[in-house]
Amino acid sequence: MARKGADLRAELARFTAPRCRMMHEQVARDRATGAPIRHPASDSGYARRPLCPAARRDTHLACGHTNARNRFLDLLAQLRTTGRANGDLDGLIESARALDLETALLDHRKGDAELAAARAEDADAAAAAHTAIAALEAEHDRLVDRWRELQTTALALEPLICVRTDADERL
């Protein structure tokens, strides 16, 4: 059954891209000393901060641990615009796919940098690791901005949106 353009727009609008800076990748630290907390059962050997609650991750486009990006892409794929705007929608979908991959890769890089900082024994190595983390957090901020811009662009297509029909699926 086809959905109305307004319904798809409302679903697209409920996604968010908060500036969390992928805090879940941080190594947990002792509050008194600031030292990394070791966790022998962890693959990395360190305790990590917990993930955000599932309800928050459910709509968070810039999170590395969510299916929100897949659902966002699915919604974009359900849209069909008229005339020249089809190229805009195709470009938007490609941009969303690229951002999806960048988000997943950044999540791993941030986790690796956080572990490097925890493993650093001397102050110079720790400073370099923290500089790398700050750069990755700034990169996440830029990804958040791009997700927000992409969502805004998708929502701006709303007046041009025609919803796919069941007949379109057979073509």
Buried (B, 14 or more C-beta within 10 A) or exposed (E): EBBEBEEBBEBBEEBBBBEBBBBBBBBBBEEEEEEBBBBEEEEBBBBBBEBBEEEBBBBBBBBBBBEBBEBBBEBBEBBBBEEEBEEBBEEBBEBBEEBBEBBEEBBEBBBBBBBBBBBBEEEEEBEEBBEBBEEBBEBBBEBBEBBBEBBEBBBEBBEBBEBBEEEEEEE
